[in-house]
């Protein structure tokens, strides 16, 4: 589990250093994603904030906050499902490889792993070979997590 307080302290420090503000609303959205075991839609985040903080956010406000958090490399958007997850390397200062997301179709959990640069180059080259230009190298794979596989095998 993520140490939310430690992550928030680091993110606030980084934002101050770059002149960006981690407002209370931005913090609340980020906390929701940090605490979630699965990806959340903007509407699920609206509900989380409503129940957790007794505040009402318009969905467009949440989308703007998510855009900010994504631009700061604090969250990732899962394009296939139009949902968001906190970056698993949120406190890491170095550049990361391309993100690969393993999304469980049963429980909705998401794991982020890095793709080796050479593997990505192979994928890009294959795409270019057939006249396709890759715009987003992010990879999203759907399947079953270890926990759900075990449950399925037990039945």
Number of C-alpha atoms within 10 A of each C-alpha: 7 10 9 14 10 10 16 18 12 15 19 16 15 17 14 12 10 9 9 13 16 20 10 9 16 17 17 19 20 24 18 20 22 24 14 16 16 19 23 22 20 22 16 14 24 23 17 20 20 13 11 11 11 10 14 12 16 11 16 12 14 20 16 13 21 23 15 17 20 17 11 14 13 20 22 22 19 19 12 10 12 11 17 21 28 27 20 16 15 16 15 10 8 7 7 11 13 18 19 18 21 19 22 20 14 14 13 17 18 24 18 19 15 13 17 13 11 9 11 16 12 11 14 16 15 12 13 12 10 8 9 11 11 12 7 8 14 18 18 16 13 14 13 18 18 10 11 16 13 11 9 11 7 7 5
